[in-house]
Amino acid sequence: MSDPADTTAGNAGPQVPVQIKRLPHGIGLDLPHYATAGAAGMDIVSAETVRIAAGARHAVGTGLAVAIPTGYEIQVRPRSGLAFKHGITVPNTPGTIDSDYRGELKVILINHSDEVFSIERGDRIAQLVLAPVTLASWTEVDTLDDTDRGAGGFGSTGGHAKLT
């Protein structure tokens, strides 16, 4: 177990111990890890070889299951290089893995390109970010306080034209 006060990795913040179980098809693969000392996300790799057709989605197995501590979630985020260079992203970004889930961690990927995209076993496919969860408690009221924005919705604060 890591010492929660250890600040040697992951953006130099404290480490939170997370139990991880390697499933049979995950044997031999790298565990999620931070690529640099300043990284907020851990790279996670594919436990399968798959081809994703143009416009298609696939839940890519990682060969791992986790026990996230209560009060935390793991967010699944795209890798910027896959998104920019190949149009491969996580469609429900960020995906959430809840603390009470114990099944295989899978990463839903979508291919926004016009070409088939191949993923090999061991390829980095996404990033994982451990994040604290704040629970809401609702207070029903008859009126809400006023703000400058008010009920102005989509585009009400200005669009791209104001940036030129």
N, C-alpha and C positions, 0 to 999 in steps of 0.2 A: 504494500500500500504506500502511496505517496504521502508525504507530509503536507497537510493543507496549507502550511505556512511557507512551503517551498515556492520561490518565485523565479525559478531558473528557466522556465519555458513558457510558451504560449502568451506572448506579448508582455512578459515579465509580471503577470498577475499571479494570484494564489492558485494553486492546483486543487481541484476537487476530485477525490477518488471516484471512479466509475468502474463498476465491474463489467468485464467483457468476456464473452464465451465464444470460443472459436468452434464453429460447426464443422462437420466432416469435410465439406467442400471448400472450407476456408483455410485448411491446413496448408502451411507454406507461404501464405500471403502476409504482406506487411500489415501490422495493426495501424489504425488511424494515427497519424503523427503530424506535428507541426513542421513545415518545411524550413522555416527560419525562426529565429528568436522573436521576431516581431509579428509573426503570423497570428491572426485571430482564429482562423479556421484550420482544422486538421484535414489533410488529404485522406480520402478513403478510396480503396481500389475495388475493382470488379472481381467477383469470384467465378465469373462465367465468360465465355466467348459468345458474342451475339452480334448480329447485324441488324441495325435499325433502319428500316426503309424511310425514304423521304416522307415527311409528314406523319410518321408513326411514333408511337410511344412504347416504352418497355420498362417494366420494373426490374432493374438489374440487381441480382443477388450479390451480397457482399460476403457471405459466409460467416457473418458475425451476429451475435445477439448481445444486448446490453441490459444492465439494470441501472437506470439513471436514478440518482438520489431524488427523493421527494423534494419538491421546491425548485426543480430544474427541468429543462427540456433540452433536447438536442435539435438544433435547426439544421436542415439539409439545404445547402446552397450550391448554385452552379459554380463550375470552375470558369473563370473569365476567359482563359485561352480557348477552351472548347466552345464557349458561346461565340466569341469573336471570330475565331478561325474556321469553325465548322458548323455553327448554328445549332449546337447541342446544348440544351439547357434543362433545368428542372422546372416543369410546368406549374407546380404549386409552390413557387418560391416565396418565402422559405417553407419547405416542408417541415412539419413538426413531428418529433418522436416523443411521445408522452412518457412520463416516469413509470407508468404502470404497464407499459408494453414490454413483452418478453420474447416476441417472435424474431425472425430474421430481419435484420435491417436491410431494407431494399431501397434503392434510389430510383425514382421515376424519372426517366430521361425522355425528352422529345427531340426529334430531328427536324429542325426548321429549314434545313437545306434542301436542295433539289437532288441530292445524291444519297445513296446508301452509306451509312456510317458504321464502320466495324470497330467493335470493342473487343480487346483481347483480355483474357484472364490476367489480372495484375495491373491493368491500366488504371490510372487515376481518373475517377469519374465525377467526383463532387467534393465538397468541403463540409465538414461538420463543425458546428459551433455550439458549445455548451453554454446555455444561458439561463439566468434565474427567471422564475415565473412569479409574477405578481397576480394574485387573484382579485377579481373585482367583486364588490358587494354593491348591489343596485339599491338606490334610494329613489323611489318614484315620487315625482313632484308634479304640480300643476303648471308651473312656468319655469323657464330657465333664465339665467342672467343674460343680459345683453352684451354683445361684443361688436367691434367695428365691422367684422365680417358678417355677423348675423347668420341668416340661413343661406347665404350665397354658396352655391355648390361648385360643381365641375367647371373649372376655368374662370371662376368669379374673381380670382386674385390676379388675373392677367395670363396671357399665353405667350407662346414663343415669339410673337411679333414684337413684344416689349423688350426682348433680349437683343434686338438689332439696333 
